[in-house]
Amino acid sequence: MSGCDCAKARAELEEFLHNELRGDDVADIRAHMETCVECSEEHRVGAVLMETVKRACREEAPEALRIQVLARIRAEQSTH
């Protein structure tokens, strides 16, 4: 990136959150966020959202609910 402003930081935020950027780009975004409250806040929101989605994907429905949902799906499928 060779320097970074808000437009560049926000354009690269998704890749930054997923650790998909090269070292120079990462360093540029980190340096920018140290002085930019708005971009730092957007990064924080993105990180919290990512963690929430990861956590939700690990959770499982209670067995009784899972059985009930599968039974309803099978009942619907048998009528079509």
Residue pairs with C-beta under 8 A, 6 or more apart in sequence:
1 8
1 12
1 24
1 25
1 28
1 29
2 24
2 28
3 28
4 28
4 29
4 31
4 32
5 32
6 32
6 36
6 38
6 39
8 28
8 29
8 32
9 16
9 29
9 32
9 33
9 36
9 39
10 39
10 42
12 21
12 25
12 29
13 29
13 39
13 42
13 43
13 46
14 46
15 21
16 25
16 26
16 29
16 43
17 43
17 46
17 47
17 50
21 29
32 39
33 39
33 40
33 43
34 40
60 66
61 69
